[in-house]
Amino acid sequence: MAKVLIATDKPFASAAVEGVRKIIETQGYELLLLEKYTSQDELIAAVADVDAMIIRSDKATKEVIDAAKNLKVIVRAGAGFDNIDLQACTANGVVAMNTPGQNSNAVAELVFGMMVYVTRSFYNGKSGVELKDKKIGIHAFGNVGQNVGRIAKGFGMEVYAYDPFMTDEQIKAAGAIPLSSAEDLYGMCDYVSLHIPATAQTMKSINYDLLNRMPKGGVLINTARKEVIDEEGIIQLMNDRPDFKYISDITPNNAAEYAPFEGRYFFTPKKMGAQTEEANVNAGLAAAKQIVSFLEHGDTKFKVNK
């Protein structure tokens, strides 16, 4: 009997767990739970004899993968997968997957929740601005970016997008005006919604020079990863441009340095993009179905390692 572990420091909603249980146990597999664990040692002990594993933002390090001698597949319930050591997975013959698209609407709605909050002066009684007729640039136009574009149109915004992995025709078909470079996007748009992954190429790529291209009153909304932000560069920009605002779905490492810029920044205390009941359930069920499909049929459609 195959064993499937759900390892979640931040547990799934109970409805998600029960849905996953039904999928896994109907197939004749055994479901194991490790929730709210406090050390990597607990995770290492739990993976010892499992065949498959579902995680959220949990760190599947080399030590974890090496300890899971029977592991065949690991699924990150969400789009990002930089919390999985892909090299270790490949070296151990483990298929790593994500569940793209399941959290997309939840993240996109958070973008606009934070945008309205900052544009209306954090609801502090002072006058704000409206989003209607403003230009929004979407940096990376995948599942989340396209949902951001859809919602932006409801606000009456002009929607632009830059994605080096999409053609102009694909971007147009998905509802945005394509731009040919990140520099053009930041130079034109009042708001930029950031959705790039954290890779060797993108680390600290959102830097002073790029952000300084934004028009007066520019706002950067980051629901991607904090690692893509050049933290020193953005602090320098905040100093040099009193008009610039930054809101992020993750508290940066240098959060204390933002204290002088009160009223111009906002950070969620922990990553909140996928924290809705619907996204929680969708991602969990998708992960369970992908595990069954892989173990039964060898389906690797959402494989992210080589």
N, C-alpha and C positions, 0 to 999 in steps of 0.2 A: 504494500500500500504506500503510495507516494505521500510524503508529508509536505505541507505548505505552511510556511510561517508568515504571519503578519507581524512585522516588527516596527512599532510606531512609538517614538518618544511623545509625539502629539497624536493621540489616538484618533482613529476614524470615528465618526458618529455611529451610534449603536445600530442605526438602520443600515449603514454601509457594511458593518461587520456581519450583521445577520444576512445581508444579501450575498456577501462573499462566501459566508459559511454554506449557504444553500447551493451555490454554484460548485464549490469545492467538494462538499460531502455528497451531493447528488452524483458526482463523478466517481465516488468511492474513495476519495482521498481523505486524509486526516488534516484538520486545520488546527494549527497551534497559534497562540497569541502571546506576544511580548509587548506590553503597553507601559508607557510612563517609566521606562527603565532609566537608570541614572548613571550608568557607566558602560563603556565599550566592552568591558569584561562580561557583562550580562548578555550583551548581544552575541559576543563570540561563543559563549556557552550555549546559547539558544540555537545557533545555526549548525551545530555539530553534525546532525544527521538529517537535515531537511533537504528535500529535492528542489524546492522552489521557495521564493521569498518575495513578499510585497513590502515595500517601504514607502515613506513619504519624503520628508527632508532629512531622514536619517543618513548617517555616514556609512556607506558600504566601502570601508577601506580595504587595503590589501590584506591586512591582518584578519579582517572579517571574512573576506573571500577565501583566503588560504585555509581558514579554520573550517569552512563549510565543504567537507570532503565529498559529499553527495550532491552538492548544488549543481543544478542544470540550468536554471533560469532565475533571474532576478528582475522584477518589474518595479520601476519607480512610478507611483501613482501620481502623475503630473507630467508636465512637459519638459522641464529642465532635468538634466541627469548628471550635472557636474558633481553631485554628491556620491557618485559611483566611480570606483577605480576601474575604468574600462580596460586598462592594460592587464590588471590582475584578473579580470573576468576572462579576457581572451587567453591569457596564459594558462588558466585553469579549465578552459573549455566551457565556460559559463556564458550563456546568451543573456545580454543585458537589454532591457526594453524600457521605453517610456509609454505614456498614454496620451499622445498629443490630442489637443482639442477638448478634452473633458473639463478643464478648468477655465477655458477661454472666456466665456461670458462673465464668469465671476471676476476675473482679473480686469476685464474691460469695464465692468460696472464700478469697480474700485477706482479705476483711473478717473472716472467722472465724479465720483464722490469726493475724491481729493481735489480735483480741479475746481469744483464749485466751492468747496471749503476755502481754498486759497483765494479765489477770485472775489469772493464775498467777504474778504478781510477777516477770515476765521470767525465769522459771526460775532464780531466784537462791537457792533453798533456803528462802525465807520462805513462810509460809502465804498462800494466795490465796482466791478465791471461785469459786463455780460459776455457770454460765450458766442452769442449769435453774431454771424458775419466775421468772426475771427478765423485765422488760418491755423489749422492743426497739422503738424507733420508727424507721421508715424514711421519711426525708424525700426524697420523689420516688419514686413506685412504678412506674417503667417496667420495662424488661427486667432491669436489674441489681437493682433494688429487689425485684422479685418473686422472683428467685433467692435473694436474702438472706433473704426471708421463708420460702421453702421450706426452706432449711438451718436457719434459726432454730427451726422447728418440730421438726426432728430433735434439737435440743438441749433441747427441752422448754420453749422460751421463749414468752411471750405476745407476739404480733406485732401492732403498730399501724402505721398508715401515714397520711401526709398528702401529698396531691398535688392542687394546685388545678386540674389539667387532667383529673382523673378524677372520676366520680360515686361516691357511696357504694356504689352497687350494683356498679360495676366493681371497686372496691377489695375489697369482700366476696367477689366472685366469684374474685378473684385470691388470696384466702386471708388477708386481714388485716382487722383492725378499723379502720374509718375514723375519723379525727379531723378536726375542722372547721377547725383552724388550726395553724400551726407552733408557736404559743405553747402550745397544748394538748399537742402532741406532746412538746415539750421539758420541759414541766412534769410530765408523767406518767412518762416512760420513763427507766430506768436506763442504757440505751445508746441512742445515736442514730447511725444509719448514714446518711451524707450522700451524696446522689446528684444534686443539682441541677446544671444546667449553669451555665457562667460567662456571664452576659449583663449588659446594662446594669442590669437590675432586681435581679440577684442578687449583684453585686459587693459584698463586705464585708457581706452581709446576715446572716451568722452572727456575731453580735456579742455583746458583754458581756451586755446585758439578756436576750437570748434564751437564751444558754447558762446564765446564772445561775438560770434557772427549773428546771434539772435537779435531781433529788433528790440527796441526799448520796451521794457515791461515783460520781457520774455520769461516763460515758465517752463522748466524741465520737470517732467513727471517720469519717475523711474519705477517701474514694476518689474524690471528685469533682475539683475544681480548687482550688488554693491561693488563687486570686483571690477566691473566695466568702467567705473567712475574714477578719474584721476582726482583723488581727494584733496591733494595739495592744490591742484589747479582750480578746483571749484571754490575752495576757500579764498584763493587769490581773486577769483572773479567776483565773489560776493563782496569782497573789500572794494574792488575797483568799480563795481556797477551796483549802486544802491537800488536800481530798478529791477534787478534780476531776482527771481524766486526759484526755489528748489523744493520739490516734494517727492518723497520716496517711500516705497513699500518695504523698507528695511532700514533700521538705524545704522548709519555708517560708523566705521571704527573710530572716527575722530569727531563724534557727535558733540563733545564739549566745546569744540572750536567754533560751533555755530551760535553760541550764546550771544555774541554781539549783534546778531542779525535777526533779532526777535521780530516776528511778523512777516518774515520772508522765507520761512522754511517750515516743513512739517515732516515728521518721520513716524511711521507706525513702530510700536515697540518690538514687534516680531512680524515676520512676513505674513501678510493677511490676504494676499490675492486669491488663494484657493479656499479661504475660510468661509464657505457657505455650505449649508446643508446639501444643496443640490450638487455642487462640485465635489464635495466629499463623497457622496454616494456614487456619482458618475465615474469618478476616477477609480474608486475601489472596485466597482463591478467590472469596469473595463480591464483592470489589472488581472482580476480573477479569470475572466473569460480568455485573456491572452495566455495565461498560464495553462489552462486546459487545452487550448488550441495548439500550443507548442508541445505539451507532453503527449497529447493524443495524435497529432497530425504533423508535428515538426514545423508548424507555422512560425516564421520569423519576420513577419511583415513589419513589426515595429522595433526591430533590432537596431541598437545604436553603437555597438562595438564591432570591430572587424574580425 
